Amino acid sequence: MSKKYLPKYQRLMKRLRLARLAAELTQVEAGKRLKKPQAYISKIERGERGVDALELAEFAKIYKKDISYFVK
């Protein structure tokens, strides 16, 4: 059974993945920069794990994006 996400959360998941790819990072590399396992990145990008504001700020930092990129 597939999960249904609110459109805004679907955009967040997509933008996290696109920002990682634009930064030319693999999930493994992004995880290392965040001191987290690759599975952490994968679960967030698939919507299996939520992300709080502080985590989002860390993603913005390593992906070199303004935090507003993810929430607009």
N, C-alpha and C positions, 0 to 999 in steps of 0.2 A: 504494500500500500504506500503510495507516494504522499508526502506531506504537502499541504497547501500553505503557502506563506503570503503574508500581506505584500502588496506590490512594493511598498517602500523597503521592506526587508529583502525582497528579491533583488532590488536595485543595489542595496548595500552589499549583498553577497557577490553580485556580478562586478561591482566596482572594486571590491577588494581583490578579486581575481585579476581584473584588467590592470589594476595598479601594480600588482606583483609582476605581471608579465611585462608591463611598460618599464618597470625597474630592472628588467632582465634577471629576475631571481626565480629560482626553482622553489618549490615548497620547502625543500630541505634547507636551502640557503636562507630563506626568510625565517624559518624556524630557528636556525642557529643564531641569527641576529637578535631574535626575540628570546633566546635561551629556552626554547620550547621544542618539542619533537615535531617532526613533519606531520604527524597525524593531527596535531592541534590546528595547523593551517588548513589541512584538508577538511576537517570537520567544520570549521568556521565557513569555508568557501562553499560547502555543501549544505549548510544550514543545520547541521546536527549539533552545533554548539553555538550559543549566543556570544556576543561580544559586548563588553561594557565600554563606557566612555574612556576610561583610562587605557584599556587595551586598544581601542580605536585610535587613540592619540599615538600609541607606539607604532601601530601600522602606518599611520600617516607619516611619522618620522622616518621609518626605514624605507618607505616607498617614495619619499620626497614629494608628498602631496599635502595640500592644506586639508585640514580635517573636514572642511565644508564640502570638499569633493565627494566624500562618502555619504553625506546626509542630505544633499540637496535633491 
